[in-house]
Amino acid sequence: MTQELVWRIAGGSGDGIDSTSQNFAKALMRSGLDVFTHRHYPSRIRGGHTYVEIRAGPEPVRSRGDGYNFLLALGDSFARNPQEDAYYGNEEVKPLAENLDELREGGVIVYDEGLVDIDDVPDFEQRVEENGWHVYPMDLRAIAREHGREVMRNTAGVGATAALLEYDMEHIQGLMEDRMSGDVLEANLDILQMVYDEVEEMEFSHDLRMPTGSHDEEQVLLSGSNAIAYGAIDEGCRFIAGYPMTPWTEVFTLMTQHLPEIGGISEQVEDEIAAAALALGASHAGVKAMSGSSGGGFALMSEPLGLAEMTETPVVLVEAMRAGPSTGMPTKPEQADLEHVLYTSQGDSCRVVFAPGNVAEAYDQTRAAFRIAYDYQLPAIVLYDQKLSGELRNVDESFFDREPNPDLGATLTEEEIAEAAHHASGKFQRFQHDPDNDKGVSPRSIPGQKDGRFLATGNEHTPEGHISEDPNNRVAQLSRRRRKLESIREELDAEESSHQTYHGPDDADYGIVTFGSQQGTVLEALDRLTDAGHDVRAMGVSDMMPFPDAEMTEFLESVEQAMVVEMNGSAQFRGLIQKELGRFGPKLNSLLKYNGDPFEPHEVVEGFEAIIEGDEPAPTTEFVPAAGD
């Protein structure tokens, strides 16, 4: 029995590829399999080749695979120009022609011959023979038109997939019944069954079959965007302001859908400066608030971000990285905004930055971002990317069985304000030089509280908020604000569970380090390296600021060399490690990828072997050896 299915459905933007793949992934999850999806789509609003990959198996799946073994190519029904000499080529056939390079030997191809003219696919027959592919053309378009609507050729393709893999359609039919009704449901069910029966009568030349598995408890299928939104809501966020920008839009949309249901507010405003400023205003008024954007929009938030640091207004921002600079490649993943997020805005940064590595961490660390932001009165940023934003993974439903937390952190009651220090003018000393704790936090009042009046300004200020350029006051205020980061690091280090993820033996000779969304790929690669006899361990880092100096020091001291894996061309995470822990620079090698696709496990394996054995890394990556090598 096949232990892994990697199914790719390809078509045009607007052909329903995303919704079809989500439903199929959920059906596979309900039948007992672990699933992981990878989404690829163009930057056009409508039209252009797109695909989604679903990797499914009986064991936990942490990454996209190395290539795939089943292609459902629907063709592009929204192709702008089907002529071969058009600027973008013959777009109708791209869902087949442009997906052949990654198809594994012996793989299965189902293509819609009602839309795809096989003669327009260069060297197709030759490549089929060379790779031992098993090809099943079907006129899915005609079937859909005859029994319903053309868009239902997706359903026909899923029916063909199920029959070719000998997969029972119970869960597919159940999902259709959950999501559809009336004539539309009946037409889809008829097409699904008809194609299944037709294909079932065919003679199969392949041995690929659907793997089987089971779950010990109920599963939910979530993306990183889902996890961030649900984490924010569970931690008490009741206000969001934003402006759409791929891929941050998914978090904004989810929050907009759910906040009104629980008494919250969502505001779409004219730009990202206004969005961040509104979130600061809401937080100042006593509401847990958030905003966010992708790189270009987040750049506009630099001034409000600095204002939050100076006024010590808690807020959570999310930044969804994509390939840049400028507009770059808006729908392709990259991890090149790290330095931007750490240091944007003027002056010394006083913020927290988390970069979760998977769906579960996205939920946990979003909740942690709110807790720390409101306990320590500073901005906290959740840094992720298009990969984590859109990929779907199954997670135990019980993981989210947590208590909500509406607590506003370090705020005072009116009784406590009455006992607190005030200026002779009657203003509350909101920004005390030496608050009654060693964390650097001076508790705040909420507007409207008796005797809680103070000034909030972007200028440096006295304890009650008046503008001040006195040198002693400046040193006292900045030192106190910076002391918060030391306190946060101590708090995070003292927690039972670290935000960092470790894998492999503690006494390994070699290490692999990564951050954010590449974590799962690195962990799978490490398992392969271990099976091949390499002595290696891995560390996935989520805490970008304050940096986990102690944990990183312990890891790097334990290995002879380390490879830093990241999706950018300037080795920003390696640079951060060397900035914080410069003495380890000679141990650090870089494996970089910045072509718009996330790493595959084999690329990490080949990159590591380039260090140890002097082999060539994968041609899609760049290897940068340690300084001095």
Buried (B, 14 or more C-beta within 10 A) or exposed (E): EBEBBBBBBBBBBBBBBBEBBBBBBBBBBBBBBBBBBBBBBBBBEEBBBBBBBBBBBBEEBBBBBBBBBBBBBBBBBBBBBBBEEEEBBBBBBBBBBBBBEBBBEEBBBBBBBBBBBBEBBEEBEEBBEEBEBBBBBBBBBBBBBEBBEBBBBBBBBBBBBBBBBEBEBEBBBEBBEEEBEEEBBBBBBBBBEBBBEBBBEEEBEBEBBBBBBEBEEEBBBBBBBBBBBBBBBBBBBBBBBBBEBBBBBBBBBBBBEBBEEEEBBBBEBEEBBBBBBBBBBBBBEBBBBBBBBBBBBBBBBBBBBBBBBBBBBBBBBBBBBBBBEEEBBBBBBBBBBBBBBBEBBEEEBBBBBBBBBBBBBBBBBBBBBBBBBBBBBBBBBBBBBBBBBBBBBBBBEEBBEEEEBEBBBBBBEEEEBBEBEBBEEEBBBBBBBEBEEEBBBBBBBBEEBEBBBBBBBBEBBBBBBBEBEEEEBEEBBBEBBEBBBEBBBEBBBEEEEBBBBEBBEEEBBBBBBBBBBBBBBBBBBBBBBBEEEBBBBBBBBBBBBBBBBEBBBEBBEBBEBBBBBBBBBBBBBBBBBBEBBEEBBEBBBBBBBBBBBBBBBBBBBBBBBBBBEEEEBBEEBBBBEBEEE
